[in-house]
Amino acid sequence: MHKELLNVEDIRQLVDTFYDKVRQDELLKDIFNERIGNRWPEHLEKMYCFWQTVLLEEHTYFGNPFAPHAQLPVAREHFDRWLQLFFKNIEEQFTGDKATEACWRAGKMAEMFQVKIEYYRTHPNTSII
């Protein structure tokens, strides 16, 4: 059953089901598990706050979303898979304007992260902050 993304419970469902897919994906699981380790509950809480802020305009996330990703061993194929899983997750469960916005924002975020990661790889003496 498809529903709209309307509240924090919907955000939690989106995040939990998405990261369940990531944690099982052959291309992504090792990268995420190595970085996050046993801190998955903490990571998921941050993701709830991030998407709650972005989609519901309830400002619960404060931080720099790029910094933790700057040194990850990722390439375009990893971002493509991340987006594929994200879009599929949205498509399977949600409908409406916020679902469309979530996909658009995820696409823009992946694009920006790819560009910035490549920049910092080619300019290693540049501060991330």
C-alpha positions in Angstrom: 0.0 0.0 0.0 1.4 3.4 -1.0 1.1 6.3 1.2 2.2 9.9 1.4 5.2 11.0 3.4 3.5 13.2 6.0 5.1 12.8 9.4 8.1 11.5 11.3 6.7 8.0 11.4 6.7 7.9 7.6 10.3 9.3 7.6 11.3 6.5 10.0 9.7 3.9 7.7 11.5 5.4 4.6 14.9 5.4 6.3 14.6 2.0 8.0 13.5 0.2 4.9 16.0 2.0 2.7 19.0 1.1 5.0 17.7 -2.5 5.3 18.3 -2.6 1.5 21.7 -0.9 1.7 22.8 -3.3 4.4 22.0 -6.3 2.1 23.4 -4.8 -1.1 26.5 -6.5 -2.4 28.1 -3.3 -3.6 27.2 -1.0 -0.7 27.0 -3.1 2.5 30.7 -3.3 3.2 31.3 0.4 2.8 28.5 1.3 5.1 29.2 -1.4 7.7 32.9 -0.6 7.8 32.2 3.1 8.4 29.2 2.8 10.7 30.2 -0.4 12.6 28.0 -1.0 15.5 26.6 2.6 15.5 23.6 1.8 13.2 21.0 3.1 15.7 22.9 6.4 15.9 23.2 6.7 12.1 19.5 6.0 11.6 18.6 8.7 14.1 20.7 11.2 12.2 19.0 10.1 9.0 15.5 10.5 10.5 16.5 14.0 11.6 18.0 14.8 8.2 15.0 13.7 6.1 12.6 15.2 8.7 14.3 18.5 8.2 14.5 18.3 4.4 11.1 16.9 3.7 8.9 18.0 6.5 10.6 21.3 7.3 10.8 20.4 10.9 14.4 21.4 11.8 15.8 18.6 13.8 19.0 18.0 11.9 22.0 20.2 12.5 25.3 19.4 11.0 27.3 19.0 7.8 26.0 16.1 5.8 28.9 16.0 3.5 31.9 15.8 5.9 31.3 12.2 7.0 31.2 11.1 3.4 34.3 13.0 2.1 36.8 10.2 2.6 34.6 7.2 1.6 36.0 4.8 -1.0 33.1 5.4 -3.4 32.7 6.1 -7.1 29.9 6.8 -9.5 28.8 3.2 -9.4 28.2 3.4 -5.7 26.1 6.6 -6.0 24.1 5.0 -8.9 23.3 2.0 -6.8 22.4 4.2 -3.7 20.0 6.1 -5.9 18.6 3.0 -7.5 17.8 1.6 -4.0 16.5 4.9 -2.8 14.2 5.4 -5.8 13.0 1.8 -5.6 12.3 2.1 -1.9 10.2 5.2 -2.5 8.4 3.7 -5.4 7.5 0.6 -3.4 5.9 2.5 -0.5 5.2 6.1 -1.1 3.3 8.5 -3.4 2.7 12.2 -3.6 4.6 15.4 -3.7 7.0 14.6 -0.8 7.9 11.2 -2.3 8.7 13.0 -5.6 10.7 15.7 -3.6 12.6 13.0 -1.7 13.8 11.4 -5.0 14.7 14.8 -6.5 16.7 15.8 -3.3 18.4 12.4 -3.2 19.5 12.9 -6.8 20.8 16.3 -6.2 22.6 15.2 -3.0 24.3 12.3 -4.8 25.4 14.6 -7.6 26.8 17.2 -5.2 28.6 14.6 -3.1 30.2 13.0 -6.2 31.5 16.3 -7.4 32.8 17.3 -4.0 34.5 13.9 -3.3 36.2 14.1 -6.6 37.4 17.7 -5.9 38.8 16.7 -2.5 40.6 13.7 -4.0 42.3 15.9 -6.6 43.0 18.7 -4.1 44.0 16.8 -1.0 45.4 19.9 0.9 42.0 21.6 0.8 40.0 21.7 4.0 36.7 20.0 3.9 35.1 22.5 6.3 
